[in-house]
Amino acid sequence: MNKKDLATKRNDTQRLYHVPGMANITNRKRNAVFISPSNSLEHEIGKMKVCYELRKEKMQFITEAVCNKTQKRRDVVCLDDGMIFEIETDKKRAERFKGQKGVVVIKLWKEII
């Protein structure tokens, strides 16, 4: 993909999301990790690690963005390929993403054998 096509793809993907609580504001700052004190520290560190890996690969992302179509808040959205990353610290909460196309669940819980 050339630079122009990549820029177009990134812009098109970003337009699918908006800032939480502001449905008419779609301009979410790219490559910035927004944190929420309502999430656990483990969750926020996991989100930062995902973003770090994306930037290492020269990819762009937005965080804590709300999908215009479903009104669901997403932890990290890769603008290059549209992939959604959801960071979960609880196995039960992670099950809600089962079967959702384009959603990668980052598992932060420990399995007890």
C-alpha positions in Angstrom: 0.0 0.0 0.0 1.5 3.4 -1.0 1.5 6.4 1.4 -1.5 8.0 -0.1 -3.7 4.9 0.2 -2.5 4.3 3.7 -3.3 7.9 4.7 -6.8 7.4 3.2 -7.4 4.1 5.0 -6.3 5.7 8.3 -8.6 8.7 7.8 -11.6 6.5 6.8 -11.1 4.2 9.8 -10.8 7.2 12.2 -14.1 8.6 10.9 -15.9 5.5 12.2 -15.2 6.6 15.8 -15.9 9.6 18.0 -14.8 11.0 21.4 -16.8 9.5 24.3 -19.7 11.8 25.3 -19.3 13.9 22.2 -21.0 12.2 19.2 -20.3 15.1 16.8 -16.6 15.3 17.5 -14.8 12.7 15.5 -11.3 14.0 15.7 -9.6 11.8 18.3 -5.9 12.5 18.8 -3.8 9.8 17.1 -1.1 7.8 18.8 -2.0 9.1 22.2 -2.9 6.8 25.1 -5.9 8.0 27.0 -6.3 6.5 30.4 -9.3 6.2 32.7 -9.1 5.9 36.5 -12.2 3.6 36.4 -10.0 1.0 34.8 -7.4 -1.0 36.8 -3.7 -0.1 36.6 -3.1 -3.5 35.0 -5.6 -2.8 32.3 -4.1 0.6 31.5 -0.5 -0.8 31.4 -1.7 -3.5 29.1 -3.3 -0.9 26.8 0.0 1.1 26.8 1.9 -2.1 25.8 -0.4 -2.7 22.9 0.1 0.9 21.7 3.8 0.7 22.1 4.0 -2.4 19.9 1.8 -0.8 17.2 4.1 2.3 17.2 7.1 0.1 16.9 5.6 -1.3 13.7 5.0 2.3 12.5 1.2 1.9 12.7 -1.2 4.5 14.0 -4.0 4.1 16.6 -6.6 5.8 18.6 -7.6 4.8 22.2 -10.9 5.0 24.2 -12.9 5.7 21.0 -16.6 5.1 20.6 -17.8 3.4 17.4 -20.4 5.5 15.6 -22.4 2.5 14.5 -22.5 0.4 17.7 -21.8 3.1 20.4 -19.3 0.7 22.0 -16.2 2.1 23.5 -13.0 0.4 22.2 -9.7 0.3 24.1 -7.4 0.5 21.0 -8.2 0.8 17.3 -5.4 0.3 14.8 -6.1 2.8 12.0 -3.9 1.0 9.5 -6.0 -2.2 9.3 -9.1 -1.4 11.5 -8.2 -4.1 14.0 -9.7 -3.6 17.5 -7.8 -4.5 20.6 -9.7 -5.1 23.8 -7.6 -5.4 27.0 -9.3 -7.7 29.6 -8.2 -8.7 33.1 -11.2 -11.0 33.7 -12.0 -14.1 31.7 -15.8 -13.7 32.1 -15.7 -10.1 30.7 -13.6 -11.3 27.8 -16.3 -13.7 26.7 -18.5 -10.9 25.5 -16.1 -10.4 22.5 -16.3 -14.1 21.4 -17.1 -14.3 17.8 -16.8 -10.6 17.1 -14.9 -10.1 13.8 -11.9 -7.9 13.9 -11.6 -7.9 17.7 -8.4 -9.2 19.4 -8.7 -9.8 23.1 -5.5 -9.2 25.1 -5.8 -11.6 28.0 -4.2 -10.3 31.2 -5.6 -12.8 33.7 -3.8 -15.8 35.1 -5.2 -19.3 34.4 -5.6 -21.3 37.6 -5.0 -25.0 37.0 
